[in-house]
Amino acid sequence: MRLRQWLKKNGVTYERFGELIDRDHGAVARYVAGKAIPRSDTMVKIYVVTNGEVPPNSFYDLPTLTASVGVAPVATASAAVADEPTALAV
């Protein structure tokens, strides 16, 4: 969910949300408008305040990944390491 959606859904103003994340309402307005991306420490606060409903990736225009993209999924690092003959057992 994007920040704009979360604020509307929860009836939270830019000013109130800014207080919750230690930023001014202007910063919140810029995040909502896509004119600024929060710093990592602010992203953590947003994630916590929204109970994970607004994840850091929501501030980036990332494509939605589906099986039809045509790219084979990458094996997980743990699976790849387990298949390595030189990997140490943990």
N, C-alpha and C positions, 0 to 999 in steps of 0.2 A: 504494500500500500504506500502511496505517496503521502508526503506531509500534508499537502492541501486537503486530501481526502480525510486524513486522520483528524485534522483540526475541525473540519466541518462535521464529521461524524460525532465527535465528542464535544462540540460546542465550545471549543477553546479559542480565545482570541490570540492574535499575534503577540500582543503585550503580555498576556498571562503565560503563554508558552515560552516567550523570551525569558521571563522570570524563572521559569522551571529549569531552563538550560543555561542560565547565566549569560544571556545575550540580549541585546535590545530588540524592540519590535521591528526595527528596520532590517536587522540581520535576518530575522524570521521571514519577513516579506521577500527578501532577496533569495532565500532558500526556496520558498514556495514558488517564486517566479522563475526559478532556474537561472538566476543571474549570478549566483554564488553557490559554491559547494562548501559545506561546513568542514572545519578542520577536524582531524581525527578525534580529538578530545571532545569536541562538540557532538560529533556523530555518535560517540558512545553515550553521551547524555540523552540525545534524541532517542536512541535505541532503548535505553532504560526507561525513560519517561513514557514512551509509547508502548511499553511492555513488549518490545520486539516487533510491533506491527509496522514500524517504519524502519526498515533495514538500511544500512549504509549504501547498498547497491541501488536503492531507489533514487539516489541523487545523480545517477549516471544513466545515460540512454543506452542501455545494453539490450541486445536482441534477446527475444524469448527463445530459449533453446528447446527444440523438439527433435524427435527421432527423424523427422523428414529433412533435417538440415543437410544430410548427406555426408557427415563426418563421423567416423567411427569413434565411440567413446574411448577415452584414455583410461588405461588401467590405473587403479589406485596405487599410490606409492607403496603402501604396505604389501599389496599383492605383487608388485614388481620386485620389491626387495626380497620377498619370500622365494621368488623363482630364481634369484641370482645364486649361482653356486658359491659365491664368495661371501654371501650374507651371513652375519652372525646370528645365532638363535638368541632370542630375547626372552 
